[in-house]
């Protein structure tokens, strides 16, 4: 059995398609070919070179970033008359095997359908065996150190999928998930678990961009009761449900599509030697991000966790957009700082944003910004207007952008982003920073600083160019591409006093 990973939408949703070939017969299947422009050329080359006989498309579930490419792949290779094997809701599906039904790829590769409904009702994991080699393609049910969200199921459903189905597979079964989410999952795991398996996973993720096929079902069974204790629950299903709730309450800004988790955090027993449960707590990391003061103690972490379980945080939950840009000091126009805005709408004419220096859990709250419509701006007197800035250049230059969530291809996200930019281009902002992180302050020192926006090319000098380039590389975006895609956005009148 030969497995070729085909990364798709790298830097955004980080999906994988997999080309699985029976080496004896060269018969092959393609799993989740969601992005044909990236998958079809690989398939064509393999077919034209005589390396494979493509026999089927297999899907793990119906979501468009897994089954959305079926029609185009079928069109590309129309003469092959490929069947589509997957859940009943997958595009162009022709066969849905029953739970534990088997079939073969070529002569030697045996395939078993494992129904794991929860992320979607039609989720199927595919166990493949060739002699002593075993692998499982898990889609969005199981990741390396994580599991999928319960979009169409419950905590009990995921408990069954993980504990009663996947955990029953032999320990040496290699895991091939639908996304590369390991680094994100490890960030959460390390906040509550200090076990050797987690440390091993963390070290591997830090040094490898791809982790699929590198860990097994056995690796995922790392026992540690710390996560269970954090919930105050004992029943495995209750623990899973409470952790999901804690994750939602703890980090309402997290729009990633998947749920990090740890495996085997319940005590071992003779009749239940394994157990999967999610570790999804967004507790602040040990690092203090350069701020003065000591790292969080265990007591503080426990208090944070407890608060997340009983308090509502309604104002924070109202935050609905993450914007990234650069602010300039009104008193020193060549001094710039990166600004991550987390914004909420008070009404259609007024927004308010918390400004952080980074989007990380240990980010410093460095300022606030209020945004108002041109209608409200016109009501301000001349003196007040001087404190507000236009967003026209930020939008039209491509500098202002919305970091995309995991699980959405870049093109889809940019369409939504541009809709937001259509609104922001006509708004005026009033911004004050309290913490001058750009000069290395360990605490918020001195008077609040009035900040402005970039309004034309050349501001900020070489320092800004370097920061801008570093920012784009960090978020894996192209400002020039965004600028081109926003050409259609009209330029509103910038009123006197801006």
N, C-alpha and C positions, 0 to 999 in steps of 0.2 A: 504494500500500500504506500503510495506516494502522495503527500499532501503539500500543495503549494498555496501559501497565504497570499491574498491579493488585497492590500490595504486600500481603503476608499475614503475620500473626504478627510485626508490626514490634516490634522490641525483644527478640525471642527468636530464632527461626530466620530471620527476615528473608527469607522466600520471595518469589518473583515468579510471578504468573500473567500471561499475555499474551493480549490480544484482538487478533487480526490480521484486518484487513478489506481485501478487494479493493474499492477505492473505486468502480470502474466498475460492479460488480454489487451491491455491499453484502453479498456473501457473506462470511462470517467464520468463524474457528475460534478456540477457546479452548485455550490451551496450559497444561497442569498446573494445573487449577483445584482445588488441594488442599484449600482451606478454603472450602466453599460459603457459609457465612454472610457472608464478605467478597466473594465472587465473584458469587454468584447475583443480588444486588441490582443490580450493575453490568450484568450481562447482561440482566436483566429491563427495566431502564430503556432500554437500547440497542435492545432488540427492540420494546418498546412504542412507542418514539418513531419507529420505522421506520428507524433508522440502520443496522441490520444484519439480515442473514438468517443466523442461526447454523446452521452446516452440520455441525460435527464437534467432537469433543474430541480433542486431540493430546497425547500424553505423551512426555516425554524418557526416563523409566525408571519402574520399578515401585514405587519406594519410596513409602511412604504419604504423605509430605509433598509428593509430586508427583502420584501417581495415586490417592491415598486418597479424593479427593472425587468421583471419577467417578460412583459410584452415586447420590449425592445430587443431583448436577447432572442426571443422566439423569432422576431422579424429578421434579425441579423443572420440567424442560422435556420431559416425557414425550411430548407431542404432536408434537414435532419429530423423534422417532425418530433421534437423533444416533448416528452411528457413533463408535467409539473407536479411534483410530489410534495405535499405539505398539508397544512390545516385547511379546513373547508372554506375559510375566508381569504385565502391567498389568491392573488390575481392569476387567472387562467389555470387554476388548479385542475388537474385531471384525475388525481388519485390521492386519497387520504387514508393511509394505513391505520389499522386499529392499534390500540395500545399493545405494545410488545409484539406486534406483527413484524415479520422479518422478510427480507428480500436480499438479493445479491447484486453487487457491482462486478461484472465480469465473472471470473472463475473463483476468486479466492476471498474477496471482501464481503463479509456478511454485515448487513445493516439491520438494526432493530429500532423501531419507533417507540420512543418513551414519551407519553403524553404528560405534560407538566403545566396544566392550565393555571394561570394566575396573572403573569404579565399581560398575556392575552388568553382568551379562552381556547384558542387554537394552537398554543405554544407546544411544539414538539422538539425534544432533544433527540439527536441521532447518534446512537452507539454503533461504532463500526469496528469490526475485528478482522484481523488477517493473521492467522496463526496465533502467536502469543502477544501480538501487538494490539492494544485496545485504545481507542480514542472516543471522545464524545463531543459533539458539536452542540453547544448549549444555547445559542442565540442570545436572547436577553433574559434568560432564566438564571444562569449562573455565570459570573465573571471570575477572574482571578482575584480573590479577596472581596467579592461583592455579589449581589444579586439584583435582579430587575425590580422595578417598581410594580406595585400591585394594581395595575391599571384596570384589569377586568376580573380581579379575584380578591381574596382576603388573605390575612396573615395565616389562617389555617390552610389555605390553598398552597401558599408558598412553603409552609412547613411540610406539607405532604410532598410537594415537588422536590424539595431538597433532602428531607430526612427519610422519606419512605421510598423515593425513586432513585435520585442520583447518588445519595450516600450508600446505597446498596450495591453500587458498582464496585468491581475490584479496585483496590487501592492504587494499582499501577495504571489506571485509566487516565490518559492525558486529556486535559481540558482545552478545548478550542472555543472561546466565547465569540459573541457577535461584535464586540467592541473592545478597544484597548483603553480600559478604564483603571488599570492597576494602580497608577500613581495617585489618582484621586482617591481610590479606595484606601490605600495605605495611609493617606493623610488622616483619615478618620480613625483607622484602626490603631495607629500609634498613640492616639490621645487617651485610649482606655486600656490598651493591651501592651504588656511589656514581655511578651513571650518570645522564645527563640524562633518559632515559625514566622511570626510577624517581622522580626528583625531580618530574617533571611529574605523574606519577600520584599521588604523595604530596600535592602541593599541591592537586590536584583533589579528592582524597578528603577532605582536611581542610575543604574549603569546600563540599562537596556531599554531601547524604545519599544520593543515588541516582547510580549510575555506569553503569547498564545503557544500552547503545546509544550511549555517549559515547566508546568506544574501539573500535578495529578490530583485525583480525588483524594488520595491519601494525604497529600500536602495540605489539602483544604480542611483536614480534620485536626486542627490544632486546638487542644483543650485549654480553656482559661475561663474561670467563672466570673471574672471581673465585670464583663459586660452584663451578665445576668444580674449581678448585684446592683448595678447602676440603675436598673429599672424598678427594683423592689418587687419583682414578680418571680414566680417559680415555675409555673406552667410554661412549656416552650412556646406554645401559640400566643399566650399572653405576653411573653417577653418580646416576641417578634412584633406584635401589634404595638406594644408600648414604645419600643425602639423606633418604629416608624413614626409614631406620634412625636416622640422626642426630637427626631431629626427635623420634622416639619416645624416644630416650635422653636428649636434651637437655632436654626439658620433659615429664616423665611426668604432670604435672598437667593438661596440655592435653587437654580432652575435646571440643574442637571437632570437627565431623564432616568438616572439609575440610582440604586440604593446600595451603598457600600455595606459589606457585612463580614462577619467572622464566622468560622465554622467550629462546631464542637465546643460550645461554651457551657454545655450542661454536663453534669457528672457522668462518667462512663458507668455502664451497668451491663450485666451479662446479656440481657435481652435487648438492649439498645446501645451497642458499642459506638454509635456515632450520632451526631446531631449537628445540623446546620442552623445558625441563627444570625441575624444581621447585627452588626456593630455600627450604628449609624449616628453616633453622637458627635455633634459639631462643637466640641469643647475647645477652648483656646489652647494653642500649642504651647509647649514649654518655653519656646523662644519668646523674648520680649521685643523683637523687632528693633533693637537698638535703643529702646527707651530706658531711662533711668529706673532702677528698681529690680527686685528679685523675681525670678520665674514664679509662676503660679504654684502654690502648694497643693498637695492632695486635698486638703480641707477646702480650699477655694474651688477646686474642680468639682468636688461633691456638692458644694453650695450652688454652683452654676447649674449642674445637672438637676438638682432638686427644684430650683427655681423654674427651669424650663418645663418641668412636669406640672406645676401648679399655677403659674402665672401666664397671662395671656399675651402680653407684648403687642397689643393691638396697633398702636401707632407705627411700630416697626413693621408689622405685617402689611401695612398699607403701602410700603415701598414697592414700586412696580417697575422700575427701570434702572439699569446700571449704564451710565454714560462715562466714557473716558475721553479726556482732553488735556490741554495744558492751560494753566493760569499764569498771568504775568502780574508782577507787583506794580500797582499804580504809581508808586513812588520811584520805582526802578524798572522801567519797561524792558530792560534786557535780562532781568531775573525771572526765570520760569520754573514751574514745578508741575509735575504730573498730578492730575486730579481725577480720582474715581468718584463719580457722583452716584448716590443712591437716592432716587427721587420718588416722591409721592404727589398725587394731584389733590390739592385742597378743593379746587373746582376747575372749570374749563379755562379760567383766566389766570390761575395762580398755582404754582408748584413750589415745593420746598425740597431741598436736597442736602443730605449729609455728605461731606467731602472727606474721603480717606486717601492716604498716600499710596496704598496698594489695595488689591482686591483679596488679600490673604486674611486668614482668621485673626492674625495679630496686627492688623493694620491700625495705624494711628488715625484718630478723628482729628483732622487738621483744620476744618472749617465748615461753613454752611453757604449755600447759595439759594436765593429766591428767584424764581422766574415768573415774569408777568407778560400778559399779552400786550400788543400795541395799543389796544383800547384802554387798558389801565395806565400804560406808560404816558399816554397823552394827558392824563389827569394830573401828572406830577409837575411841580414847578421847576424852573430852570436849574436851581441849585440842586434839587434832588435828582434830576435827570443825569447829572454829571457822575453820580455814583453807580449808574447802570450801564451795562454794555450790550451790544448787539451780538447775536450768534451767527450772523450771515457768513462771515469768513470761515468760522469753525465748521459749519455745515458744508458749504460749497467747496472748501479745500479738501474735504475728506478727513480732516484732523479729528473732529468729534465723531465717535462711533460707539456702538453698543456691543460689548463683548458677547459673542454668541454662546448659547447653552450647548452642553454636550448633547449629542443625539440629533442635531439638525445640520444638514448640509449647508455649506456657505451660501449658495445661491438662494436657498429658501429663506435663510435668516436675513440676508441683505435686503430682500424684498420687504420684510417686516421692518427692518431698520430704516429703510428709506421712507416708509410711511411715517415713522416717528420724526425723521428729519424734516419732513414737510411741515410738521407742526412747530418744531423747535426753531426753524429758520426765522420765524417772525417774532420770537420771544426776546425779552430783555432780561438780563441777569444782574443781580446785586450780590456780590460775593465778599466775604471776609474770611481770612485765614487767621487762626490763633496759634498755630504751631509751625515754626519755620524749619521744616525738616531739611530743606535744601542747604541750609548752613550748618547742619549737623546737630541742632538742638536736641537734647535728651528729654526736655520737658517743654510744654507750651509757655514760652517766655515772652515778655514785653507786651506792647500794645497790639490789639488786633490790626491786621493789615488789609486795607482795601485792595482787592484784586480785580484785574480786568481780563479781557479775552484778547486773543490775537485778532487783529482786524485787517491785516494786509501782509503780503509776502515780505520777508526780510526781517521781521521782528524777531528778537531773541538771539540773533547772530548765530555763530557756529555752535555755541553751547546748546541752543535749542535744536539745531539740525541733528546733533549727535543724540540728544534725548529722544527726539522724534523717531530716528532710525532704530534706536534700541527698543523703543516702545513697540514699533511695528513688528520687529523681529520676535519680541516676547509674546505678543498676541497672535503672531503669524497672520498678519493682515497686510494689505497693500493700500496705502493712502491714495496713490495715484489711481488705482482701480476704483476705489470708492468715489473719488472726485469725478471720474468719467461717468460713473453710473448715476451721479446726482446732477448732471448737466441739465436735466429736464426741470429740476426744482427752481421755481421762479425766485427772483431776488426782490424781496419787499422793500418798500421805502424805509430808509433808516432816518428816523425823525431827529430833528435838531436837538442838540443837547446830549446825544449818545456818547 
